[in-house]
Amino acid sequence: MKKQSLGMVAASGALLSASLLVSAPAVAQGPWSYSANIGAVSNYIWRGVTQTGDQAAVQGGLDVAHESGFYAGTWVSNIDWGTPDPNYELDLYAGFGGAINDDVSYDIGAIYYAYPDGRDVDFAELSLSGSFKWFTLGVAYTVYGENDDGLFDDGDLYYFGGADFALPYDFGFSLRAGYYQFRNDDIVVGTMTDAAGNIIDLTETANYWNYGASITRDAGDFGTFSFNWDQNNGKMDVGYDTDPKFWVGWNKEF
């Protein structure tokens, strides 16, 4: 996101979609493989915060990967932050991932969150994550942000973790959690006047935890369906909606 004056956290569907998608065979040309995906969700949630005002979104992307572990892609979704613009998000990402053995893998990536019809809201992150069997831990660091001295500026950190389990009959179950630590984390929520007549800003922290879970079902040629729960514990004075969010999703890869 970019516009976080009311808790509307910037969106990154790329990571969310990856966690809900059961991969399908990609088109291979020598050492390269190519794929596309399309999906729809009843609520676009990113890091515990809705990006569509609790409304539906249509999403899709293109990806290319090399047998060396390099990958790159782009992903787009409609958004609604309750403002005239922006109306859509365009993510551009690339990275390198691999497996050390059957149980341990890693991923190093970079992503640029673009809002072409918005102003001063783009930002970019570098991320590092590692997985052991079903469990993943990682951190994303904001290296560039157009919202100077605000949220989603350079120096922000997002710590995340999750677990994915395969269940019988092509079902899957996943858990996720994360903590957003903003460099400029104090948000003015009001003012007061002291005994000397000085006006003092009242602030709350914008930092927050988020957590969620998903149940997925691989339906073969019909794609992957999911039922999901997400929530955050942000300060309501800052503008976070802390109510639990239940939403459904569908995604298909070609």
Secondary structure as the mmCIF struct_conf table of DSSP 4:
data_model
#
loop_
_struct_conf.conf_type_id
_struct_conf.id
_struct_conf.beg_label_comp_id
_struct_conf.beg_label_asym_id
_struct_conf.beg_label_seq_id
_struct_conf.end_label_comp_id
_struct_conf.end_label_asym_id
_struct_conf.end_label_seq_id
TURN_TY1_P TURN_TY1_P1 SER A 5 LEU A 6
BEND BEND1 GLY A 7 GLY A 7
HELX_RH_AL_P HELX_RH_AL_P1 GLY A 13 LEU A 20
HELX_LH_PP_P HELX_LH_PP_P1 LEU A 21 SER A 23
HELX_LH_PP_P HELX_LH_PP_P2 PRO A 25 ALA A 26
STRN STRN1 VAL A 27 GLN A 29
TURN_TY1_P TURN_TY1_P2 GLY A 30 PRO A 31
STRN STRN2 TRP A 32 VAL A 41
BEND BEND2 SER A 42 ASN A 43
STRN STRN3 ILE A 45 TRP A 46
TURN_TY1_P TURN_TY1_P3 ARG A 47 GLY A 48
STRN STRN4 VAL A 49 THR A 50
BEND BEND3 GLN A 51 THR A 52
TURN_TY1_P TURN_TY1_P4 GLY A 53 ASP A 54
STRN STRN5 ALA A 57 HIS A 66
TURN_TY1_P TURN_TY1_P5 GLU A 67 SER A 68
BEND BEND4 GLY A 69 GLY A 69
STRN STRN6 PHE A 70 ASN A 78
BEND BEND5 GLY A 82 ASP A 85
STRN STRN7 TYR A 88 ALA A 99
BEND BEND6 ILE A 100 ASP A 103
STRN STRN8 VAL A 104 ALA A 114
TURN_TY1_P TURN_TY1_P6 PRO A 116 ASP A 117
BEND BEND7 GLY A 118 ASP A 120
STRN STRN9 PHE A 123 PHE A 132
TURN_TY1_P TURN_TY1_P7 LYS A 133 TRP A 134
STRN STRN10 PHE A 135 GLY A 145
BEND BEND8 GLU A 146 ASN A 147
TURN_TY1_P TURN_TY1_P8 ASP A 148 ASP A 149
BEND BEND9 GLY A 150 GLY A 150
TURN_TY1_P TURN_TY1_P9 LEU A 151 PHE A 152
BEND BEND10 ASP A 153 ASP A 153
TURN_TY1_P TURN_TY1_P10 ASP A 154 GLY A 155
STRN STRN11 LEU A 157 LEU A 167
TURN_TY1_P TURN_TY1_P11 PRO A 168 ASP A 170
STRN STRN12 PHE A 171 GLN A 181
TURN_TY1_P TURN_TY1_P12 ARG A 183 ASN A 184
STRN STRN13 ASP A 186 THR A 193
TURN_TY1_P TURN_TY1_P13 ALA A 195 ALA A 196
BEND BEND11 GLY A 197 GLY A 197
STRN STRN14 ILE A 199 THR A 205
STRN STRN15 TYR A 208 ASP A 218
HELX_RH_3T_P HELX_RH_3T_P1 GLY A 220 PHE A 222
STRN STRN16 THR A 224 ASN A 232
TURN_TY1_P TURN_TY1_P14 MET A 236 GLY A 239
BEND BEND12 ASP A 243 ASP A 243
STRN STRN17 LYS A 245 GLU A 253
#
